[in-house]
Every structure is written in structure tokens, then in C-alpha cells.
Amino acid sequence: MKILLELFWSFLQIGLFSFGGGYAALPMIQDQVVRLHQWMQPGEFTDLITISQMTPGPIALNAASFVGARMAGIPGAVFSTLGCVAPACIIVLVLAWLYNRYRNLQVIEGALRGLRPAVVGLIATAALTIFVSSFFSGSGASVWIPGLSSLGLPGDRLDLCAVISFAAGLFILRKYKASPILVMLGCGLIGLIVYSIVGI
């Protein structure tokens, strides 16, 4: 029962303060799951984000369900998901009422505009965390670059397959406006071939 309450409380906090949606919640999820409770290692957290991206639904809810199921099975998934979604339901109902009643007030508009830069900062933090754990894992076909670890990175080896997949995916998404799902499936297939079948 203790783990269920811990899951509920952790994801309740995430749901309560995850302004800006799922990507903005990633640093908070990482803080709770990796740093505070150590339910996952940093590399596993990157896998969690990948799985949460590939499945339908908001990334924070998918992450809550995944972590809960891993730690306490179906009850854990239910408790962590409820904890994540409960604050949003309550807050949205209250805000919808306030917005419809006071939407013309400058105070409301000013508060919303003030939150936007903070949301961008949260998303950038999450992107940087995933960037570091993906590119400097030290696995696969990697190249040694001296001095990287002195910059606070996990190691001195840069994963070439990860860099090439990232660059190709970014180019295809920006240039050809391809479906993100197809790009993710393509990169997943490349990873399967390079890391599992070829064994680089």
C-alpha cells in the first residue's frame, strides 16, 4: 500500500505543476522517478519517454501508467494515473469557469503570457536531458572525444548512430513535413538493426 500512496503522491505533484503539457512535465517526472525515488535509472528514463511517445495519449499520463505498472502492477498504474490526472481535471474546471467569467481582465492575460517563457524553459530542460542520455550513452558505434566528461557529460564517447538518426529525423521532419510516427518507426528500425541484429 505504501508504494501505491507514493506513486499517487508523486504523480499528483507532477499533475499539479505540469504547466505547458507533457514535455514541460518531463523534468518533474525525471526528478520524481529518477532522483527522488530511484524507480528508474537515467537510461531507463529515456526508454520511458520513447515508449510514452509511441503510445496514444498525453506523455505524462503514459509515463505515469508505465511507471505505476512497473512498480506495483495494475493497481500502481491506476493510482499513478489518477494522481496525474486529478489536478488537471479540478484545475481545468475551475479555470474554465473563471475564464468565462473574467476573460477580459488584463490580470488573467498577463499571467498567461508570463507562464509561456517558463514553459519553454521546462521543455528545453527536458530536451537537453534526453539529448545527453541518448548521444553520450557510450554504447554502439561511438567515437572518443577527449574532455567531454569534464563538461559534466556521462562519458567521452559520442554515439554516432544516435547522432545520424537524430540528424536524419530532424531533416526529414523539417524539410518534408513527414509524419512523426513514421520517423520514429524508421529510427526504431535503424536502432533494432544497428544495436540488436548487427550488434554494433
C-alpha positions in Angstrom: 0.0 0.0 0.0 2.9 2.3 0.7 4.2 2.2 -2.9 0.7 2.9 -4.2 0.5 6.1 -2.0 4.0 7.1 -3.0 3.0 6.7 -6.7 -0.2 8.7 -6.2 1.5 11.5 -4.3 4.4 11.8 -6.8 2.3 12.0 -9.9 -0.2 14.2 -8.1 2.6 16.7 -7.7 3.5 16.3 -11.3 -0.1 16.8 -12.5 -0.4 19.8 -10.2 2.6 21.7 -11.6 3.0 20.5 -15.1 2.0 23.7 -16.8 2.6 23.6 -20.6 1.7 20.0 -21.2 3.6 16.7 -21.3 7.0 18.0 -22.4 7.1 20.6 -19.8 6.3 17.9 -17.2 9.3 15.8 -18.2 11.8 17.4 -15.8 9.4 16.9 -12.9 8.8 13.3 -13.9 12.5 12.8 -14.1 13.0 14.4 -10.7 10.4 12.2 -9.0 11.1 8.9 -10.8 14.9 9.0 -11.2 16.3 11.4 -8.5 13.9 11.2 -5.5 12.6 7.7 -5.6 15.1 6.0 -7.9 12.4 3.9 -9.5 14.4 4.1 -12.8 18.0 4.8 -13.9 18.6 7.7 -16.3 18.9 5.4 -19.3 15.7 3.7 -18.4 14.0 7.1 -18.2 14.9 7.8 -21.8 13.3 4.5 -22.7 10.2 5.6 -20.8 10.0 8.8 -22.8 10.3 6.8 -26.0 7.6 4.4 -25.1 5.3 7.2 -23.8 5.8 8.9 -27.2 5.0 5.9 -29.2 1.7 5.1 -27.4 -1.5 7.1 -27.8 -2.4 9.8 -25.3 -0.6 12.5 -23.3 3.0 11.8 -22.5 2.7 12.5 -18.7 -0.3 10.1 -18.4 1.5 7.4 -20.4 4.6 7.8 -18.2 2.5 7.6 -15.1 0.8 4.4 -16.2 4.1 2.9 -17.2 6.0 3.7 -14.0 3.0 2.6 -11.9 2.7 -0.7 -13.7 6.4 -1.3 -13.3 6.4 -0.6 -9.6 3.1 -2.1 -8.5 1.4 -3.8 -11.4 -2.2 -2.7 -12.4 -3.0 -1.1 -9.1 0.2 1.0 -9.4 -0.8 2.1 -12.9 -4.3 3.1 -11.7 -3.0 5.1 -8.7 -0.3 6.9 -10.5 -2.6 7.7 -13.4 -5.3 9.0 -11.1 -2.7 11.1 -9.3 -1.5 12.6 -12.5 -5.0 13.4 -14.0 -6.9 14.5 -10.9 -5.3 18.0 -10.5 -5.8 18.8 -14.2 -9.5 17.9 -14.0 -10.1 20.1 -11.0 -8.0 23.0 -12.2 -9.4 23.0 -15.7 -13.0 23.0 -14.4 -12.1 26.0 -12.1 -10.2 27.8 -14.8 -12.9 27.3 -17.4 -15.4 28.9 -15.0 -13.0 31.8 -14.2 -12.0 32.3 -17.8 -15.6 32.5 -19.0 -16.4 34.9 -16.2 -13.3 37.1 -16.2 -11.6 36.6 -19.6 -11.4 40.3 -20.4 -9.3 41.1 -17.4 -5.7 42.2 -18.1 -4.5 40.3 -15.0 -5.5 36.9 -16.5 -3.9 37.7 -19.8 -0.7 38.9 -18.1 -0.5 35.7 -16.0 -0.9 33.5 -19.1 1.8 35.4 -21.0 4.1 35.2 -18.0 3.8 31.4 -17.9 4.9 30.9 -21.6 8.6 31.6 -21.1 8.7 29.3 -18.1 7.1 26.5 -20.2 9.7 27.0 -22.9 12.4 26.6 -20.3 10.9 23.4 -18.9 10.7 21.9 -22.4 14.3 22.9 -23.2 15.5 21.3 -19.9 13.7 18.0 -20.8 15.1 18.1 -24.4 18.7 18.6 -23.1 18.3 15.7 -20.6 17.1 13.4 -23.4 19.8 14.7 -25.7 22.6 13.9 -23.3 21.4 10.5 -22.3 20.8 9.5 -26.0 24.1 10.8 -27.5 26.6 10.1 -24.8 25.5 6.6 -23.7 28.8 5.1 -24.6 27.2 2.2 -26.5 27.1 1.4 -30.1 29.4 2.7 -32.8 30.9 5.6 -30.9 33.8 8.0 -31.3 36.0 9.1 -28.5 36.1 12.8 -27.9 38.5 13.7 -25.1 37.3 16.2 -22.4 33.5 15.6 -22.8 33.3 14.1 -19.3 34.8 17.2 -17.8 31.8 19.1 -19.2 29.5 17.1 -17.0 28.6 14.6 -19.7 28.2 10.8 -18.9 31.4 9.9 -20.8 33.9 10.8 -23.5 32.2 8.7 -26.3 29.7 10.1 -28.8 27.2 7.6 -30.2 27.4 8.0 -34.0 24.3 6.0 -34.8 22.2 8.2 -32.4 23.7 11.4 -33.9 23.0 10.3 -37.5 19.4 9.1 -36.6 18.7 12.4 -34.9 20.1 14.5 -37.8 18.2 12.4 -40.4 14.9 12.5 -38.4 15.2 16.3 -37.9 15.9 16.9 -41.6 13.0 14.7 -42.8 10.6 16.3 -40.3 11.6 19.9 -41.1 12.1 19.5 -44.9 9.4 17.1 -45.9 6.9 17.6 -43.0 6.8 13.8 -42.6 4.7 12.1 -40.1 6.5 11.9 -36.7 5.1 8.4 -36.2 6.8 7.2 -39.5 10.1 8.9 -38.5 10.0 7.3 -35.0 9.3 3.9 -36.6 12.1 4.4 -39.1 14.6 5.4 -36.3 13.4 2.5 -34.2 14.0 0.1 -37.1 17.5 1.5 -37.6 18.2 1.1 -33.9 17.0 -2.5 -34.0 19.3 -3.3 -36.9 22.3 -1.5 -35.6 22.2 -2.4 -31.9 20.5 -5.7 -31.8 20.9 -7.5 -35.2 24.3 -6.2 -36.3 25.4 -5.8 -32.6 27.5 -2.7 -33.1 
